[in-house]
Amino acid sequence: MEIEMGRPPVPTHLKRDKRLVVMLTDRENEILAEAAKAAGAASLSDWVRELLLEAAANGRQLSVR
């Protein structure tokens, strides 16, 4: 009897292996983390990804300031 360990593999079409590096100050990171938490996001990365993909899909231009 073979015991499987760990998580099952992520399907190829859902695998995330690309990175986007954004340089932030400590305060900018805090602001984004607080916003992600307030939105109920699982993580800052998930929140930022969803926000950016939504903006791209809608053709919106985001203004930081």
C-alpha positions as CSV (number, residue, x, y, z in Angstrom):
1,M,0.0,0.0,0.0
2,E,1.5,3.3,-1.2
3,I,0.8,6.4,0.9
4,E,0.7,9.7,-1.0
5,M,2.3,12.7,0.7
6,G,2.1,16.4,0.0
7,R,-0.2,18.4,-2.1
8,P,-1.4,17.1,-5.5
9,P,0.3,18.7,-8.5
10,V,-1.2,22.0,-9.8
11,P,-2.8,21.5,-13.2
12,T,-0.5,22.9,-16.0
13,H,-3.0,25.6,-17.0
14,L,-3.1,27.0,-13.4
15,K,0.6,26.9,-12.7
16,R,2.1,30.2,-11.9
17,D,5.8,30.4,-12.6
18,K,6.3,34.0,-13.8
19,R,7.2,36.8,-11.4
20,L,6.7,40.5,-11.5
21,V,9.0,42.4,-9.2
22,V,7.7,45.7,-7.9
23,M,9.9,47.8,-5.7
24,L,8.1,49.4,-2.8
25,T,8.9,51.3,0.3
26,D,8.1,49.8,3.7
27,R,5.1,52.2,3.9
28,E,3.8,51.3,0.5
29,N,4.0,47.7,1.3
30,E,2.1,48.3,4.6
31,I,-0.6,50.2,2.8
32,L,-1.1,47.5,0.2
33,A,-1.1,44.7,2.9
34,E,-3.7,46.6,4.9
35,A,-5.9,47.0,1.8
36,A,-5.6,43.3,0.9
37,K,-6.5,42.3,4.4
38,A,-9.5,44.7,4.4
39,A,-10.7,43.2,1.1
40,G,-10.5,39.7,2.7
41,A,-7.8,38.5,0.3
42,A,-6.0,35.3,1.1
43,S,-2.7,37.1,0.5
44,L,-1.2,40.4,-0.7
45,S,0.0,38.6,-3.9
46,D,-3.5,37.3,-4.6
47,W,-5.1,40.7,-4.0
48,V,-2.6,42.5,-6.3
49,R,-2.9,39.9,-9.0
50,E,-6.7,40.1,-9.1
51,L,-6.7,43.9,-9.0
52,L,-4.2,44.2,-11.9
53,L,-5.9,41.5,-14.0
54,E,-9.3,43.2,-13.5
55,A,-7.8,46.6,-14.4
56,A,-6.1,45.1,-17.5
57,A,-9.4,43.4,-18.6
58,N,-11.3,46.6,-18.2
59,G,-8.7,48.7,-20.0
60,R,-8.5,51.0,-16.9
61,Q,-5.4,53.1,-16.1
62,L,-4.6,53.0,-12.4
63,S,-3.5,56.1,-10.6
64,V,-1.4,55.5,-7.5
65,R,-1.6,59.1,-6.2
